Amino acid sequence: MIFVAIIHNPRERKRFFRFATVGVIGAVVDFGTFNILTNFLSVGVVLASVFSFIAAILSNFTWNRYWTYPDSRSKPISTQLIEFAIVSVVGLLIRTPIIAALELPLRSMYEGINLLPVSFITAELLGNNTALAAGVLTVMFWNFFINRYWTYDDVSSE
């Protein structure tokens, strides 16, 4: 149903592309925070992914509330933030085991591969970020559909 609306309805298509743009901004916040925490502050990968996820939630909620769905005002901002956070926490519960399961195998896969002659690009960096990317991509679909039909259910598709 939402796919048909995105394809045929210019308003829904615009929202989808804005949501995707917000997702890219959130990914920059997510990956940036994650890499600062893991590479400069020596925070563990799973814990760093939780903190980076929270930073991305706050960024994404703000952008979605004021740019993607500016017509969504029948609910108080606190209600929408709580709903958005619940969807995101479920997303975190989906994402965290993915990252935890993929981190070490991906690091091992990158061992001995010299992709670039830059010393900071290590098997650990590549493995960690590939694991994070797998988690982010999986959760992106969850977030879009649930937020569109719950958090921002008050906007018209017309």
FIKOLZA-1660 file (N, C-alpha, C; in steps of 0.1 Angstrom, whole numbers, plus 5000, padded with zeros to 4 digits):
% residues 158
   i   px   py   pz ch aa at
   1 5008 4988 5000  A  M  N
   1 5000 5000 5000  A  M CA
   1 5009 5013 5000  A  M  C
   2 5019 5013 5009  A  I  N
   2 5027 5025 5009  A  I CA
   2 5036 5026 4997  A  I  C
   3 5040 5015 4991  A  F  N
   3 5048 5015 4978  A  F CA
   3 5039 5022 4967  A  F  C
   4 5027 5018 4966  A  V  N
   4 5018 5024 4956  A  V CA
   4 5016 5039 4958  A  V  C
   5 5015 5043 4971  A  A  N
   5 5013 5057 4974  A  A CA
   5 5026 5064 4970  A  A  C
   6 5037 5059 4973  A  I  N
   6 5050 5066 4970  A  I CA
   6 5051 5067 4955  A  I  C
   7 5048 5057 4947  A  I  N
   7 5049 5057 4933  A  I CA
   7 5039 5067 4926  A  I  C
   8 5027 5067 4931  A  H  N
   8 5016 5074 4924  A  H CA
   8 5013 5087 4931  A  H  C
   9 5016 5090 4943  A  N  N
   9 5012 5102 4950  A  N CA
   9 5024 5111 4951  A  N  C
  10 5024 5122 4945  A  P  N
  10 5036 5132 4946  A  P CA
  10 5039 5136 4960  A  P  C
  11 5029 5138 4968  A  R  N
  11 5031 5142 4982  A  R CA
  11 5038 5131 4990  A  R  C
  12 5033 5119 4989  A  E  N
  12 5040 5108 4996  A  E CA
  12 5054 5106 4990  A  E  C
  13 5056 5107 4977  A  R  N
  13 5069 5106 4972  A  R CA
  13 5079 5116 4977  A  R  C
  14 5074 5128 4978  A  K  N
  14 5082 5139 4984  A  K CA
  14 5086 5136 4999  A  K  C
  15 5076 5131 5006  A  R  N
  15 5079 5127 5020  A  R CA
  15 5089 5116 5021  A  R  C
  16 5087 5106 5012  A  F  N
  16 5097 5095 5012  A  F CA
  16 5111 5100 5010  A  F  C
  17 5113 5108 5000  A  F  N
  17 5126 5113 4997  A  F CA
  17 5132 5122 5008  A  F  C
  18 5123 5130 5014  A  R  N
  18 5127 5137 5026  A  R CA
  18 5131 5128 5037  A  R  C
  19 5123 5118 5040  A  F  N
  19 5126 5108 5050  A  F CA
  19 5140 5102 5047  A  F  C
  20 5142 5098 5034  A  A  N
  20 5155 5092 5031  A  A CA
  20 5167 5102 5033  A  A  C
  21 5164 5114 5029  A  T  N
  21 5175 5125 5031  A  T CA
  21 5178 5126 5046  A  T  C
  22 5167 5126 5054  A  V  N
  22 5169 5127 5069  A  V CA
  22 5177 5115 5074  A  V  C
  23 5174 5103 5068  A  G  N
  23 5181 5091 5071  A  G CA
  23 5196 5092 5068  A  G  C
  24 5199 5098 5057  A  V  N
  24 5214 5100 5053  A  V CA
  24 5220 5109 5064  A  V  C
  25 5213 5120 5068  A  I  N
  25 5219 5129 5078  A  I CA
  25 5220 5121 5091  A  I  C
  26 5210 5113 5094  A  G  N
  26 5211 5105 5106  A  G CA
  26 5223 5095 5106  A  G  C
  27 5225 5089 5094  A  A  N
  27 5236 5080 5092  A  A CA
  27 5249 5087 5094  A  A  C
  28 5251 5099 5089  A  V  N
  28 5263 5107 5092  A  V CA
  28 5265 5109 5107  A  V  C
  29 5254 5113 5113  A  V  N
  29 5255 5115 5128  A  V CA
  29 5259 5101 5135  A  V  C
  30 5252 5091 5131  A  D  N
  30 5254 5077 5136  A  D CA
  30 5268 5073 5134  A  D  C
  31 5273 5073 5122  A  F  N
  31 5286 5068 5119  A  F CA
  31 5297 5077 5125  A  F  C
  32 5295 5090 5124  A  G  N
  32 5304 5099 5130  A  G CA
  32 5306 5097 5145  A  G  C
  33 5295 5097 5152  A  T  N
  33 5295 5094 5166  A  T CA
  33 5301 5081 5169  A  T  C
  34 5297 5071 5162  A  F  N
  34 5303 5057 5164  A  F CA
  34 5318 5057 5162  A  F  C
  35 5323 5063 5152  A  N  N
  35 5338 5063 5149  A  N CA
  35 5345 5072 5159  A  N  C
  36 5340 5083 5164  A  I  N
  36 5346 5091 5174  A  I CA
  36 5347 5082 5187  A  I  C
  37 5336 5076 5190  A  L  N
  37 5336 5068 5203  A  L CA
  37 5346 5056 5202  A  L  C
  38 5345 5049 5191  A  T  N
  38 5354 5036 5190  A  T CA
  38 5368 5039 5187  A  T  C
  39 5371 5049 5179  A  N  N
  39 5385 5052 5175  A  N CA
  39 5393 5062 5183  A  N  C
  40 5386 5071 5189  A  F  N
  40 5393 5081 5197  A  F CA
  40 5390 5080 5212  A  F  C
  41 5379 5074 5216  A  L  N
  41 5376 5073 5230  A  L CA
  41 5376 5059 5235  A  L  C
  42 5380 5049 5226  A  S  N
  42 5381 5035 5229  A  S CA
  42 5369 5029 5236  A  S  C
  43 5357 5033 5232  A  V  N
  43 5345 5027 5237  A  V CA
  43 5342 5015 5229  A  V  C
  44 5337 5004 5235  A  G  N
  44 5334 4992 5228  A  G CA
  44 5324 4994 5217  A  G  C
  45 5325 4985 5207  A  V  N
  45 5317 4986 5195  A  V CA
  45 5302 4986 5198  A  V  C
  46 5297 4977 5206  A  V  N
  46 5282 4976 5209  A  V CA
  46 5278 4988 5216  A  V  C
  47 5285 4992 5227  A  L  N
  47 5281 5004 5235  A  L CA
  47 5282 5016 5226  A  L  C
  48 5292 5017 5218  A  A  N
  48 5293 5029 5209  A  A CA
  48 5281 5030 5199  A  A  C
  49 5277 5018 5195  A  S  N
  49 5266 5018 5185  A  S CA
  49 5253 5022 5192  A  S  C
  50 5251 5020 5205  A  V  N
  50 5240 5024 5212  A  V CA
  50 5240 5039 5214  A  V  C
  51 5251 5045 5218  A  F  N
  51 5252 5060 5219  A  F CA
  51 5250 5067 5205  A  F  C
  52 5256 5061 5195  A  S  N
  52 5255 5067 5182  A  S CA
  52 5241 5067 5177  A  S  C
  53 5234 5056 5180  A  F  N
  53 5220 5054 5176  A  F CA
  53 5211 5065 5183  A  F  C
  54 5214 5067 5196  A  I  N
  54 5206 5077 5203  A  I CA
  54 5208 5091 5197  A  I  C
  55 5221 5094 5193  A  A  N
  55 5223 5107 5187  A  A CA
  55 5216 5108 5174  A  A  C
  56 5216 5097 5166  A  A  N
  56 5209 5097 5153  A  A CA
  56 5193 5098 5155  A  A  C
  57 5188 5092 5166  A  I  N
  57 5174 5094 5169  A  I CA
  57 5170 5108 5171  A  I  C
  58 5178 5115 5179  A  L  N
  58 5174 5129 5182  A  L CA
  58 5175 5138 5169  A  L  C
  59 5185 5135 5161  A  S  N
  59 5187 5142 5148  A  S CA
  59 5175 5139 5139  A  S  C
  60 5172 5126 5137  A  N  N
  60 5162 5122 5128  A  N CA
  60 5148 5127 5132  A  N  C
  61 5145 5126 5145  A  F  N
  61 5132 5131 5150  A  F CA
  61 5130 5146 5147  A  F  C
  62 5140 5154 5150  A  T  N
  62 5140 5168 5148  A  T CA
  62 5137 5171 5133  A  T  C
  63 5146 5165 5124  A  W  N
  63 5144 5168 5110  A  W CA
  63 5131 5163 5104  A  W  C
  64 5126 5151 5109  A  N  N
  64 5114 5146 5104  A  N CA
  64 5102 5154 5109  A  N  C
  65 5102 5158 5121  A  R  N
  65 5091 5166 5127  A  R CA
  65 5090 5179 5120  A  R  C
  66 5101 5186 5117  A  Y  N
  66 5100 5199 5111  A  Y CA
  66 5101 5200 5096  A  Y  C
  67 5107 5190 5090  A  W  N
  67 5109 5191 5075  A  W CA
  67 5101 5180 5067  A  W  C
  68 5102 5168 5071  A  T  N
  68 5095 5157 5064  A  T CA
  68 5080 5158 5066  A  T  C
  69 5076 5160 5079  A  Y  N
  69 5062 5160 5082  A  Y CA
  69 5058 5173 5089  A  Y  C
  70 5060 5184 5083  A  P  N
  70 5056 5197 5090  A  P CA
  70 5041 5198 5092  A  P  C
  71 5033 5190 5085  A  D  N
  71 5019 5191 5087  A  D CA
  71 5014 5181 5098  A  D  C
  72 5023 5175 5105  A  S  N
  72 5019 5166 5115  A  S CA
  72 5019 5173 5129  A  S  C
  73 5008 5179 5132  A  R  N
  73 5007 5187 5144  A  R CA
  73 4995 5184 5153  A  R  C
  74 4988 5173 5150  A  S  N
  74 4976 5170 5158  A  S CA
  74 4981 5164 5171  A  S  C
  75 4992 5158 5171  A  K  N
  75 4998 5152 5183  A  K CA
  75 5008 5162 5190  A  K  C
  76 5009 5162 5203  A  P  N
  76 5019 5170 5209  A  P CA
  76 5033 5165 5206  A  P  C
  77 5043 5174 5206  A  I  N
  77 5056 5170 5202  A  I CA
  77 5061 5159 5212  A  I  C
  78 5057 5160 5224  A  S  N
  78 5062 5150 5234  A  S CA
  78 5057 5136 5230  A  S  C
  79 5044 5135 5226  A  T  N
  79 5038 5122 5222  A  T CA
  79 5046 5117 5210  A  T  C
  80 5048 5126 5200  A  Q  N
  80 5055 5121 5188  A  Q CA
  80 5069 5117 5191  A  Q  C
  81 5076 5124 5200  A  L  N
  81 5090 5120 5204  A  L CA
  81 5090 5106 5211  A  L  C
  82 5080 5104 5219  A  I  N
  82 5079 5091 5226  A  I CA
  82 5076 5080 5216  A  I  C
  83 5067 5082 5207  A  E  N
  83 5064 5072 5197  A  E CA
  83 5076 5070 5188  A  E  C
  84 5083 5080 5184  A  F  N
  84 5095 5079 5175  A  F CA
  84 5106 5072 5183  A  F  C
  85 5107 5075 5196  A  A  N
  85 5118 5068 5204  A  A CA
  85 5114 5053 5205  A  A  C
  86 5102 5050 5207  A  I  N
  86 5098 5036 5209  A  I CA
  86 5101 5028 5196  A  I  C
  87 5097 5034 5185  A  V  N
  87 5100 5027 5172  A  V CA
  87 5116 5026 5170  A  V  C
  88 5123 5036 5174  A  S  N
  88 5138 5036 5173  A  S CA
  88 5144 5026 5183  A  S  C
  89 5138 5024 5195  A  V  N
  89 5144 5015 5204  A  V CA
  89 5141 5000 5199  A  V  C
  90 5130 4998 5194  A  V  N
  90 5127 4985 5188  A  V CA
  90 5137 4983 5176  A  V  C
  91 5140 4993 5169  A  G  N
  91 5150 4993 5158  A  G CA
  91 5164 4989 5164  A  G  C
  92 5167 4995 5175  A  L  N
  92 5180 4993 5182  A  L CA
  92 5180 4978 5186  A  L  C
  93 5169 4973 5191  A  L  N
  93 5169 4959 5195  A  L CA
  93 5170 4949 5183  A  L  C
  94 5166 4954 5172  A  I  N
  94 5169 4946 5159  A  I CA
  94 5183 4948 5155  A  I  C
  95 5188 4960 5156  A  R  N
  95 5202 4963 5150  A  R CA
  95 5213 4957 5159  A  R  C
  96 5212 4958 5172  A  T  N
  96 5223 4955 5180  A  T CA
  96 5228 4940 5179  A  T  C
  97 5219 4930 5178  A  P  N
  97 5224 4917 5176  A  P CA
  97 5230 4915 5162  A  P  C
  98 5225 4922 5153  A  I  N
  98 5231 4922 5139  A  I CA
  98 5246 4926 5140  A  I  C
  99 5248 4938 5146  A  I  N
  99 5262 4943 5148  A  I CA
  99 5271 4933 5156  A  I  C
 100 5265 4929 5167  A  A  N
 100 5273 4920 5175  A  A CA
 100 5277 4907 5168  A  A  C
 101 5268 4902 5160  A  A  N
 101 5270 4889 5153  A  A CA
 101 5280 4891 5141  A  A  C
 102 5280 4903 5135  A  L  N
 102 5288 4905 5123  A  L CA
 102 5302 4911 5125  A  L  C
 103 5303 4918 5137  A  E  N
 103 5316 4925 5139  A  E CA
 103 5328 4917 5138  A  E  C
 104 5329 4906 5145  A  L  N
 104 5341 4898 5145  A  L CA
 104 5343 4890 5132  A  L  C
 105 5333 4884 5126  A  P  N
 105 5335 4877 5113  A  P CA
 105 5339 4887 5102  A  P  C
 106 5334 4899 5102  A  L  N
 106 5337 4909 5092  A  L CA
 106 5352 4914 5094  A  L  C
 107 5356 4916 5107  A  R  N
 107 5369 4920 5109  A  R CA
 107 5379 4909 5104  A  R  C
 108 5375 4897 5107  A  S  N
 108 5384 4885 5102  A  S CA
 108 5384 4885 5087  A  S  C
 109 5373 4888 5080  A  M  N
 109 5373 4888 5066  A  M CA
 109 5382 4898 5060  A  M  C
 110 5383 4910 5067  A  Y  N
 110 5391 4921 5062  A  Y CA
 110 5406 4919 5066  A  Y  C
 111 5409 4910 5075  A  E  N
 111 5423 4908 5078  A  E CA
 111 5432 4905 5066  A  E  C
 112 5443 4911 5065  A  G  N
 112 5452 4908 5054  A  G CA
 112 5449 4914 5041  A  G  C
 113 5437 4921 5040  A  I  N
 113 5433 4928 5028  A  I CA
 113 5438 4942 5029  A  I  C
 114 5446 4946 5020  A  N  N
 114 5451 4960 5020  A  N CA
 114 5443 4968 5009  A  N  C
 115 5432 4973 5013  A  L  N
 115 5423 4980 5003  A  L CA
 115 5428 4994 5000  A  L  C
 116 5434 5001 5009  A  L  N
 116 5440 5014 5007  A  L CA
 116 5453 5015 5014  A  L  C
 117 5462 5022 5009  A  P  N
 117 5475 5024 5015  A  P CA
 117 5475 5034 5026  A  P  C
 118 5464 5035 5033  A  V  N
 118 5462 5045 5044  A  V CA
 118 5462 5037 5057  A  V  C
 119 5471 5041 5066  A  S  N
 119 5473 5033 5078  A  S CA
 119 5461 5032 5087  A  S  C
 120 5452 5042 5087  A  F  N
 120 5441 5042 5097  A  F CA
 120 5429 5033 5092  A  F  C
 121 5430 5029 5079  A  I  N
 121 5419 5020 5074  A  I CA
 121 5424 5006 5077  A  I  C
 122 5419 5001 5088  A  T  N
 122 5422 4988 5093  A  T CA
 122 5411 4978 5092  A  T  C
 123 5414 4965 5094  A  A  N
 123 5404 4955 5094  A  A CA
 123 5394 4958 5104  A  A  C
 124 5398 4963 5116  A  E  N
 124 5388 4966 5126  A  E CA
 124 5379 4977 5122  A  E  C
 125 5384 4988 5116  A  L  N
 125 5376 4999 5112  A  L CA
 125 5366 4994 5101  A  L  C
 126 5371 4987 5091  A  L  N
 126 5362 4982 5081  A  L CA
 126 5352 4972 5086  A  L  C
 127 5356 4963 5094  A  G  N
 127 5346 4953 5100  A  G CA
 127 5336 4960 5108  A  G  C
 128 5340 4969 5117  A  N  N
 128 5330 4976 5126  A  N CA
 128 5320 4984 5117  A  N  C
 129 5325 4991 5108  A  N  N
 129 5316 5000 5100  A  N CA
 129 5307 4992 5090  A  N  C
 130 5312 4980 5085  A  T  N
 130 5304 4972 5077  A  T CA
 130 5293 4966 5085  A  T  C
 131 5296 4961 5098  A  A  N
 131 5286 4956 5107  A  A CA
 131 5275 4967 5110  A  A  C
 132 5280 4979 5113  A  L  N
 132 5271 4990 5115  A  L CA
 132 5262 4993 5103  A  L  C
 133 5268 4993 5091  A  A  N
 133 5260 4995 5079  A  A CA
 133 5249 4985 5077  A  A  C
 134 5252 4972 5080  A  A  N
 134 5242 4962 5079  A  A CA
 134 5231 4964 5089  A  A  C
 135 5234 4968 5101  A  G  N
 135 5223 4971 5111  A  G CA
 135 5215 4983 5107  A  G  C
 136 5222 4993 5102  A  V  N
 136 5215 5006 5098  A  V CA
 136 5205 5003 5086  A  V  C
 137 5210 4996 5076  A  L  N
 137 5201 4993 5065  A  L CA
 137 5189 4985 5068  A  L  C
 138 5191 4975 5077  A  T  N
 138 5180 4967 5081  A  T CA
 138 5169 4975 5089  A  T  C
 139 5174 4983 5098  A  V  N
 139 5165 4991 5106  A  V CA
 139 5158 5003 5099  A  V  C
 140 5165 5007 5088  A  M  N
 140 5159 5018 5080  A  M CA
 140 5145 5015 5075  A  M  C
 141 5143 5003 5070  A  F  N
 141 5130 4999 5065  A  F CA
 141 5119 4998 5077  A  F  C
 142 5123 4993 5088  A  W  N
 142 5114 4992 5099  A  W CA
 142 5110 5007 5103  A  W  C
 143 5120 5015 5105  A  N  N
 143 5117 5029 5109  A  N CA
 143 5108 5036 5100  A  N  C
 144 5110 5035 5087  A  F  N
 144 5101 5043 5077  A  F CA
 144 5087 5038 5078  A  F  C
 145 5084 5025 5077  A  F  N
 145 5071 5021 5077  A  F CA
 145 5063 5023 5090  A  F  C
 146 5069 5020 5101  A  I  N
 146 5062 5021 5114  A  I CA
 146 5060 5036 5117  A  I  C
 147 5070 5044 5115  A  N  N
 147 5068 5059 5118  A  N CA
 147 5058 5065 5109  A  N  C
 148 5057 5061 5097  A  R  N
 148 5047 5067 5088  A  R CA
 148 5033 5063 5092  A  R  C
 149 5031 5051 5097  A  Y  N
 149 5018 5047 5100  A  Y CA
 149 5014 5048 5115  A  Y  C
 150 5024 5052 5124  A  W  N
 150 5021 5054 5138  A  W CA
 150 5024 5068 5142  A  W  C
 151 5037 5071 5142  A  T  N
 151 5041 5084 5147  A  T CA
 151 5036 5096 5139  A  T  C
 152 5035 5094 5126  A  Y  N
 152 5030 5105 5117  A  Y CA
 152 5018 5101 5110  A  Y  C
 153 5009 5093 5117  A  D  N
 153 4997 5089 5111  A  D CA
 153 4986 5100 5109  A  D  C
 154 4989 5111 5114  A  D  N
 154 4979 5122 5113  A  D CA
 154 4981 5131 5100  A  D  C
 155 4990 5127 5092  A  V  N
 155 4992 5135 5080  A  V CA
 155 4984 5129 5068  A  V  C
 156 4979 5137 5060  A  S  N
 156 4971 5132 5049  A  S CA
 156 4980 5128 5037  A  S  C
 157 4976 5117 5031  A  S  N
 157 4984 5113 5019  A  S CA
 157 4979 5120 5007  A  S  C
 158 4969 5128 5008  A  E  N
 158 4963 5136 4996  A  E CA
 158 4971 5149 4994  A  E  C
% end
